[in-house]
Each structure stands twice: as C-alpha cells, then as structure tokens.
Amino acid sequence: MTLHYLALTALADRAVRLDRLRIADLTRLLADVADPFASEGGPEPLDWLEAEHHTILGVLRAAAREETLHTEVWQLAEALTALFLHHRHLGPWRESLELGATAAAEAMVPAAEARLRSLLSRPLMDLGEYEAARRELDTALACAEVSDHLVVRASVQEFSGRYWDRIDPSRAMAAYRSALELNTAAEEDRGAAIASYFLGCAQDAAGSSREALDTLRGAHEQFTAREDLRMAARVRMAIGLAHDHLDETPEAITALSEAAEVLRAQGATHYEAQALVALADLQERSQGDPREVRARRERALEIYEAGGSPQAEVLRERLEEGREQGPGEEPTAG
C-alpha cells in the first residue's frame, strides 16, 4: 500500500512541476508504473492530491510505525508536499513533514532530513510557531552541511531567509545571497531564480523598493522563460507590492490583479489569497469600489478557512468591521 501511494503521489508531484528540487530518486520504482496523469482524460494531479491527501496521510502514519519503511515514509512526505505548496492545509502538511523528517533521520539520509525540516518551517511559521520553526531550521542547516549537497544547502539558506524576513531584513538578504551563490555554483537555475525573488522581497521590506524592482524583474524573466507560471505570478505579486510602496498605484493594481488571476488559474490558492488581500487593501486606500474590496476579502477568507490558517480570524474581523460601518463609510484607523 505504501509503495502504491508513493508511486502515484510521486507521479502527481512530477506532473505538477518536474523541475522542483527532490532528494528521492524514484527512477526504478516509477519505471514500470503507468502514469495516470499523462494519459488522455486522466485526473488533474492537484485535484487527485487534494482528494487523496487524507488517505495518503493515513498511509504515512501506518508506515511510520514500521521499522522497515523509513525510506518510503520520507519519500512519500517529500512528494506529498506538492499539494501543500499550492493548497495550504497546515495541519496535514505539518504532520506529514514531521513524520517524514523523523523517518529521514532514522534512515540516516541527511539531505532528505534537511529538506523536510526546512520545509516544515513553513507550516510552523504560518501557524505562528516561530521558535519551533527556528529549531527545525537549525537542525536543517546542520544536516545540509553534513550532506554536502549544494542545492540542499542553498534551499535551507532560502528557508532561513524566510524566517529572518520577520525580524532582520539584512540577515534575510544575506541568507538569500548565500542561496543565490550556492545555486549558481550548482548550476541550479530555478533555485537561483527563487533566491533572487526572495532577495527582491527582502530589499523591498528594507525600504529599497526601486532596487527591489530591478531584482524582481530579473527573477520574473527567468520564471517566464521556464514557463513556471506559479512562481512568475508570485514575483508579479511582489512587483505589485514594491510599486505600492513607491506610491505607484496604477502599476501596483495592475500587477496584483494579474498575479491573483494567474495564481487562481494555477490552483495556488494560498498565494492567490495573499494577492487578493493586498489588492483589496490597496483599492480601499485609493477609494476603489467597496463591493470589489469586500468580494476579494471574502474569497481570501474562504481560502484561509479551508487551510486552517490563523489569518482567517484576522480577515473575518476586518469583514465584520466593514459590515458594521456600511458600504459607503470610511474604515476606522488601524
């Protein structure tokens, strides 16, 4: 059963995005397996993962209790992450990565443990558990150094930068530059583009929005050339935010609107919600149509509620405040 779901989940993962960093080498396992996602009329990979992720998590739990299946557990947890990068089911994502990281440690595969623990920092941070995320990243950094896997080391630096974004933009930028250097040394172009994207976000957060736009446009060109529509749209959202910080409102609205549309089409609902919230806030400040503002926030709330995000409560309160004020009134300060 574990091998059955590992093969299908891995095929779905590859159908979503083939060039994503993976530690597991499943060439032999997948060699003789029919790929349902490549056949005419076959299921959409994200739809299949969404429908099956509770079952897959059950398989992970059962397999984790078997001492002989540590390798298969971490490989399945790694593949299942393809769903959660698009649909943020925070509880299941966290549990699957905890099971996978523990299994990778038991199997003594430091590159896999580093990858899974760095990924685990994301749902932990989304849940507001920042100290737990920092512990996972510290362990991931140590494992990455032991593995001597350049791309894994770069990836862990990138995830560390995401942690430092909250409290120390200069340290975040240093982490992203390190990730960029390591990816470039490894000739990992997609990883380098991702590091450039996050570096641009950090530059914007540090107040260097014009410099950030240059960095972000370069990353956008790289993702567009690779036909990586999801990441290109995320960069487009960051470009919109940088324009907003420069008080370039028309450019900001255009970029955020385009990003939200593409992210929805790509099934990247978590990032769609981020773009919608930013766009609603910007339209509200610039006296946009209050019905549009509310509709965008309601769609974002729907996404956050489905994923179990703490952001749902924040957004729900804002919608309630807007309902109390009425559609024609100015929002209260703060």
Summary of the structure (lengths in Angstrom):
residues: 334
radius of gyration: 20.3
end to end distance: 52.5
largest distance: 63.9
contacts: 1162
relative contact order: 0.07
helix: 77%
strand: 0%
